Amino acid sequence: MPVTVVTGIYFSTIYRKITVINTYIPIGAMPKTNGQCTFTVWAPECTSVHVVLEASPELPWPMEKGELGYWTVTIDEVRPGMQYWYKLDNELQRPDPASRWQPQGVHGPSEVTDTSFNWTDDEWQGMELAEMILYELHTGTFTAAGNFQGIISKLDHLQTLGITAIELMPIAQFPGHHNWGYDGVFPFAIHNEYGTAADLKQLVNAAHQRGIAVILDVVYNHAGPEGNYLPNFGPYFTDKYKLFWGGAVNFDGAWCDGVRNYFIQNALMWLGEFHIDGLRLDAVHAIFDSSALHIMEELTTQVRLLEQRVQSRKLLIAEFDLNNPRYISPVAPCG
């Protein structure tokens, strides 16, 4: 169900801010216990969108367009493990921008995933930054296994070293087998070489049992070049700003509400569903936003609300290259 929150209208000027009731819309494939699955995708400029199930590609399911450019349909007898595409304007067939699993890589179909997990970290309440002795690691190279299970096998060793928090370098699906992770193109999907969503949850659960927090490195300033199908769905990027590594994310132009929803949903997924303790935000100086409500402020507000709901500390750590105190200052004095 959509979550109603207080947020801001995005004006082109920074001199006015008006709070309104807005709705964050869940996106992606959301299976239900009764065998149904609801598909929701943001494609504001498309004239038609269909769900194409790999099991029956000859019978595409038409989606209904709602407010703000979101298309949705609920289909019976769709269960975790089934693969699907979106067909845009009866022409382009593309993976889901909010795909949770890309078993065949960035160019293959998306797969419906089961989000349930038997957590045993109920007593875990998070950790303050001052308590963290951080160990940054790359899932693919930290162990010979090159996956989340390999990291789990080394948690006792890290605990003996005195490590109190691990920081996973970006794990979003990227092309190929090996990568630093900063060219990911599916922010909601775990790289298929590292393990499943259940494997990541098992890692977080096991870390918390040992008193170790988990920080995740995320990239919200750009997307990689190969497998980046976001522009086929909507204006995720803008030419208004220039980056060294590709198009800047559209956080303040036309249709930016859908883009902002996309990345905020992603952050809340990691911090909420996956019990991640904090996000290390890559290169926030390359996140351009002249809106009345800056995307970093909006994200911070939503994370603080999540903290209250789950009663667990959640951290946001920004990589920032401009030595500007605004990003670590409270909102009241213009932070």
C-alpha positions in Angstrom: 0.0 0.0 0.0 1.2 3.5 -0.7 2.7 5.3 2.3 1.4 8.9 2.9 4.1 11.3 4.2 4.7 15.0 4.4 7.1 16.2 1.7 7.7 19.2 -0.4 6.6 20.6 -3.8 9.6 20.9 -6.1 9.8 24.5 -7.4 12.6 25.7 -9.7 13.5 28.3 -7.2 15.0 27.6 -3.7 13.3 30.6 -2.1 9.9 29.0 -1.3 9.1 25.8 0.4 5.5 24.5 0.8 4.7 21.2 2.6 2.0 19.1 1.1 0.7 15.6 1.5 2.3 13.4 -1.1 2.3 9.6 -1.7 5.4 7.5 -2.2 4.4 4.8 -4.6 6.0 1.3 -4.2 7.5 0.1 -7.5 8.5 -3.2 -9.0 6.9 -6.7 -8.7 5.2 -7.3 -5.4 4.0 -10.9 -4.9 1.2 -11.6 -2.5 0.5 -14.7 -0.4 -2.6 -15.5 -2.4 -0.6 -16.1 -5.6 -1.2 -12.7 -7.1 1.5 -10.3 -8.0 1.1 -6.5 -8.5 3.5 -4.9 -11.0 4.1 -1.1 -10.9 6.4 0.8 -13.1 7.0 4.5 -13.7 6.8 5.4 -17.4 5.1 8.8 -17.6 5.6 9.4 -21.4 4.7 6.0 -22.7 1.3 5.5 -24.4 1.1 1.8 -23.4 2.9 -0.6 -21.1 2.4 -4.4 -20.8 3.8 -7.1 -18.5 5.3 -9.9 -20.6 5.7 -13.2 -18.6 8.4 -15.5 -19.9 6.1 -18.4 -19.2 3.5 -17.0 -21.7 5.0 -14.3 -23.9 2.2 -14.6 -26.4 -0.2 -13.1 -23.8 1.1 -9.7 -22.7 -0.8 -8.1 -19.8 -1.9 -4.5 -20.4 -1.2 -2.1 -17.5 -3.4 0.8 -16.4 -1.9 4.2 -16.2 -2.6 6.1 -13.0 -1.6 9.5 -11.5 2.0 10.8 -11.9 2.8 8.4 -14.7 2.7 5.1 -12.8 1.4 2.0 -14.6 0.1 -1.0 -12.7 -1.6 -4.4 -13.0 -2.3 -7.3 -10.7 -1.9 -10.8 -12.3 -3.1 -14.1 -10.8 -0.8 -17.1 -10.5 2.5 -15.3 -10.5 4.9 -16.6 -7.9 8.5 -15.9 -6.9 10.9 -17.4 -9.5 8.8 -16.3 -12.5 10.5 -14.0 -15.0 9.1 -11.1 -16.8 9.7 -8.0 -19.0 7.9 -4.7 -19.6 6.9 -3.9 -23.2 6.8 -0.2 -23.8 4.6 1.3 -26.6 4.2 -2.2 -28.1 7.8 -2.0 -29.2 10.6 -2.0 -26.7 10.9 -5.0 -24.3 12.9 -4.1 -21.3 13.8 -5.4 -17.8 12.1 -3.8 -14.8 13.9 -0.6 -13.6 13.0 -1.7 -10.0 13.9 -5.4 -10.6 14.9 -7.3 -7.5 16.8 -10.0 -9.3 18.5 -10.2 -12.8 19.5 -13.9 -13.0 20.8 -13.5 -16.6 22.5 -10.2 -16.0 21.6 -6.7 -17.1 20.2 -7.6 -20.5 18.0 -10.5 -19.3 14.5 -10.7 -17.9 13.7 -9.6 -14.3 12.5 -12.2 -11.8 9.8 -12.0 -9.1 11.4 -12.5 -5.7 10.2 -13.6 -2.3 10.8 -10.8 0.3 10.1 -12.9 3.4 12.9 -13.9 5.8 13.1 -15.3 9.3 14.9 -12.5 11.2 16.4 -13.2 14.6 17.9 -9.7 15.3 14.9 -8.3 17.1 17.0 -7.0 20.0 19.4 -5.1 17.6 18.9 -1.4 17.8 21.6 -0.2 15.5 24.8 1.6 16.3 26.1 5.2 16.5 28.8 6.3 14.1 31.2 7.0 17.0 31.0 3.3 18.0 31.9 2.0 14.5 35.3 0.6 13.6 34.6 0.3 9.9 36.0 -2.4 7.6 35.3 -1.6 4.0 35.1 -4.7 1.8 34.4 -5.8 -1.7 32.0 -8.8 -1.8 33.6 -10.3 -4.9 37.2 -10.2 -3.6 37.0 -10.4 0.2 37.0 -14.2 0.1 37.7 -16.9 -2.5 34.0 -17.6 -2.7 33.3 -14.0 -3.8 29.8 -13.9 -2.3 27.8 -13.1 0.8 28.3 -16.6 2.2 32.0 -16.1 2.0 31.7 -12.9 4.1 29.6 -14.8 6.7 32.4 -17.3 7.1 34.8 -14.5 8.0 32.5 -12.6 10.5 34.1 -14.3 13.5 37.5 -13.3 12.2 36.4 -9.7 11.8 34.9 -9.7 15.3 38.2 -10.9 16.7 40.0 -8.1 15.0 37.8 -5.6 16.8 35.7 -4.6 13.8 32.3 -3.3 14.8 30.9 -2.4 11.3 31.4 -3.6 7.8 30.9 -1.5 4.7 29.9 -3.3 1.6 31.0 -1.7 -1.6 28.2 -1.3 -4.1 26.3 -4.5 -4.8 23.7 -3.3 -7.4 23.6 -5.4 -10.6 26.3 -4.4 -13.1 27.3 -5.9 -16.4 29.8 -8.8 -16.4 31.3 -10.7 -13.5 33.8 -8.3 -11.8 33.4 -4.6 -11.1 34.0 -2.1 -8.3 30.2 -1.6 -8.4 30.1 2.0 -9.3 28.6 1.3 -12.7 25.5 -0.4 -11.4 22.3 -0.1 -13.5 19.7 -1.9 -11.4 19.8 -0.2 -7.9 17.1 -2.6 -6.5 18.8 -5.8 -7.7 21.7 -7.5 -6.0 24.5 -8.5 -8.4 23.8 -12.1 -9.4 27.3 -13.3 -8.7 27.1 -12.2 -5.0 24.1 -14.2 -4.0 20.3 -13.8 -3.5 18.3 -11.3 -1.4 18.0 -14.1 1.2 21.8 -14.5 1.3 22.3 -10.8 2.0 19.6 -10.9 4.7 21.4 -13.9 6.2 24.7 -11.9 6.2 23.0 -8.9 7.9 21.3 -11.1 10.5 24.5 -13.0 11.2 26.5 -9.7 11.6 24.0 -8.3 14.0 24.2 -11.5 16.1 27.9 -10.7 16.5 27.3 -7.1 17.3 28.5 -5.9 13.9 26.6 -3.3 12.0 26.3 -3.3 8.2 26.7 -0.2 6.0 25.9 -0.4 2.3 27.6 1.8 -0.4 25.0 3.1 -2.8 25.3 5.3 -6.0 22.5 7.8 -6.5 24.4 10.3 -8.7 24.7 8.4 -12.0 24.2 5.0 -13.7 26.6 2.9 -15.7 26.6 2.9 -19.5 25.8 -0.8 -20.3 22.4 -2.1 -19.4 21.1 1.3 -18.4 17.6 1.1 -19.7 16.2 3.8 -17.4 15.9 6.4 -20.2 13.5 4.1 -22.1 11.1 4.4 -19.2 11.2 8.1 -18.4 13.4 11.2 -17.8 15.6 9.8 -15.2 18.6 11.9 -16.4 19.1 15.5 -17.4 21.4 17.5 -19.6 21.0 20.4 -17.3 24.1 19.4 -15.4 27.3 17.8 -16.6 29.2 14.8 -15.1 32.4 13.1 -16.0 30.9 9.7 -16.1 27.5 10.2 -17.8 24.1 11.9 -17.5 23.2 13.6 -14.2 20.2 12.2 -12.4 17.1 14.4 -12.8 16.2 15.4 -9.3 14.8 18.9 -10.1 13.5 19.0 -13.7 10.3 18.0 -15.4 8.9 14.7 -14.0 11.5 14.6 -11.2 8.9 13.4 -8.7 9.1 9.9 -10.1 12.9 10.0 -10.1 13.0 11.1 -6.5 10.5 8.4 -5.5 12.7 5.8 -7.2 15.8 6.5 -5.2 14.0 7.1 -1.9 12.2 3.8 -2.3 15.5 2.2 -2.9 17.1 3.6 0.2 14.2 2.7 2.4 14.2 -0.9 1.0 17.8 -1.4 2.1 17.4 0.2 5.5 13.9 -1.3 6.1 13.5 -4.7 4.5 17.1 -5.7 4.6 17.8 -4.3 8.1 20.9 -2.5 6.7 22.2 0.0 9.4 23.3 2.8 7.2 24.0 4.0 3.6 27.3 5.4 2.4 26.1 7.8 -0.3 28.6 8.0 -3.2 29.7 11.4 -4.4 26.8 13.5 -3.2 28.6 16.6 -4.7 27.6 15.1 -8.0 23.9 15.1 -7.0 22.5 18.3 -8.4 19.2 19.7 -7.0 17.9 23.2 -7.0 14.5 22.2 -5.7 12.9 23.9 -2.7 13.4 20.6 -0.9 16.8 19.1 -1.7 16.8 15.4 -2.3 19.3 14.8 0.5 17.0 16.6 2.9 14.0 14.7 1.7 15.9 11.4 2.0 17.1 12.3 5.5 13.6 13.1 6.6 12.3 9.7 5.4 15.1 7.8 7.0 14.4 9.5 10.4 10.7 8.5 10.0 11.9 4.9 9.3 14.0 5.0 12.4 10.9 5.8 14.5 8.9 3.0 12.9 11.5 0.3 13.3 13.1 1.6 16.5 16.6 1.1 15.2 19.3 3.6 14.4 19.9 4.3 10.7 22.9 6.3 9.4 23.5 8.3 6.3 27.2 8.9 5.5 28.0 11.2 2.6 31.1 11.2 0.4 31.5 14.9 -0.3 34.2 16.7 -2.2 33.4 20.3 -1.7 34.0 20.9 2.0 30.6 22.4 2.4 29.2 22.2 6.0 25.6 22.4 4.7 25.5 18.6 4.2 26.2 17.8 7.8 24.4 20.8 9.4 20.8 20.6 10.8 18.0 21.9 8.6 17.2 24.9 10.8 20.4 26.8 10.0 20.0 26.0 6.3 21.6 22.5 6.5 
